[in-house]
């Protein structure tokens, strides 16, 4: 075991993984937004971005399944629209319940990409918002506009675990 591995640092293998993931994500985004026009520039930009990812990223990267990424993107888009419509509807119709509250959610996902994705996307769920992260306990304080926020966050965490091929059996939950 190398010194970097023993200290939990970034290894050469991790850097190659970061570079590979960075390259593929950036090149795919280039192709989605620009098409095949100018693909050589996109290839160069993705190579540079992958190199920067390898140089700047720290820690252990997690592999994600490309097919599950498409599935997660669909879930993400659907929940984003659903969240926007839900909040707009609640603000326009006084009969719909608005019972704001905070709850603690124990994150079961490992630190790094999976938990960062959870924290970043939770605000797009209907009526939820990441309020604070208690790092030492790996607990997220979530603001919810209505009952059911815990269920929504748990569903999101299960989807992210699936994306990264992690075991969802010990999914976190409200405390």
N, C-alpha and C positions, 0 to 999 in steps of 0.2 A: 504494500500500500504506500503510495507516495505521501509526502508531507502535506500537499494540498488536500488530498482525500482525508487524511487523518484530522486535519483542522477544519474540515467541512468546506474547503475552498473550491474554486472552480478548476477543474482538471482540463487537460487537452481534449479529452473525449467530450466533456461538457461544452467546451468552446466550439467544437465541430458541430455538435447538435444544435447549439444556439445559431450558428452560422447557417446551417441547413434549413432550420425552421424559418429563420428570418428571410432567407433568400426565397423560399417557396411562397411564403405569405405575401411578400412584397411583389414578387413577379405575378402571382395570381391576381393581386389587386390591380396591378398595372394592366393586365389583360382584360379584367372586368371593366375598368373605367376607360381604357383607351382602345381596346381591341387589338388587332394585329398591326395596326398602323404604328409605326415607330417602335416595334418590339425590340430592336437592338438597343435603343436607349433604355427601355424598360429592363432589359437583361443587365445592362451595365449598372443601372440604378439599384437593382435588386442585389447584384453582386456586392456593390459598395455597402448597401444596407445590411446584408448578411455579415460582411466583414465587421461592420460597426457593432452589430449584435454580438458577435463573438468576442469582440474586444471589450465592450462595455458591460455586458450581462454578467451577473454573478450568481453563484449557486447552481443547484441541479435543475436542469430543464426537464420538463415532462413532455413525453410524446403524446400527441393527440391524433386521433383517427380522422383522416380527411373526409371519409364518408359521414362520420358522426358530426364533423364540423358543419356540413351542409344541413344535417338534421337540426343541429343546435341553432344555426342561422335562421332557419324557418321558425323555430320556437321563439327565438329572440325577436324577430320581426313581428310575429303574431302577438306576443306578450307586450311589446312596445305599443302597438296600436290599441290593444285592449286596455293597457294602463292609461293611455292618453284619453281614450273615450270614457273610461270609468271616472277619472278625476274631473273631466269636463262635465259629465252628467251629474256628478255629485254636487258640483258647484252651481249648476243651473237648476236643479230640482231639490228644493228644501225638504221634501219628504224622504229622500234617501238618507240613510244614517251616516253621519260623520262623527266617529268616536275616536279622535286621535289619541294615541298612546305610544309609549316606548316599550319594547321588550328586548331581552337579551337572547341572542341566538348563538349557541355553541357550534362553532364551525368544525366539522369533521374532516373537511378536505385538508390536505397537507399545505403547509405554507409554500409560497411561490406562485407560479402561474395559476393553479386551480383556485386558490383562495382569493387571489387578486382579481380574477375574472368574476368570481361570485360577488365580491364587494363592489366591483365596478358596474355590474349589470343589475344589481338588486333594485336600483332606483327606477328601472324601467318596468318593474312589475306593477300591477295595479295597486296604487295607494301606498307604496312602500318607499323608504329612503334610508340609505346607510347613514347613520348619525355619528358613530364613534367605533373605533376598533381598540379593544383592550388586548394588546399584543401578548403580554405575558400569559394570559389565560386563553388566547385564541377565541375570544368572544366578541361578537359584533352587536352593537346596540342599534336596533332598527326602529324607525318611526313608521307607524302604520295608521292610515286614516280610518280603517274599519276592521272588524274582526276577520280573521282568516289570513292575516299577514304571515303568521308562522307557517301555515300550510304552503303558501306561495313560495316562501324562501326555501322551505324543505324540498319542494318540487324542483326549484332552480338548482339547488345543490346536487340533487340526484342527476339532473341533466348534465351538469358540469362533470360529475364523477364519471358518467358514461362517456362523455367526450374524451376524457383523459384515460379511459379504460381503468378507472380506479374502482375499488369495491364500494358499492353504495350501502352495504348492510349497516355500517356504523355511521349513517348520516347523522348530522348534528340535530339540534332542535332547540326550542325555546327552553329557557331555564326558569 
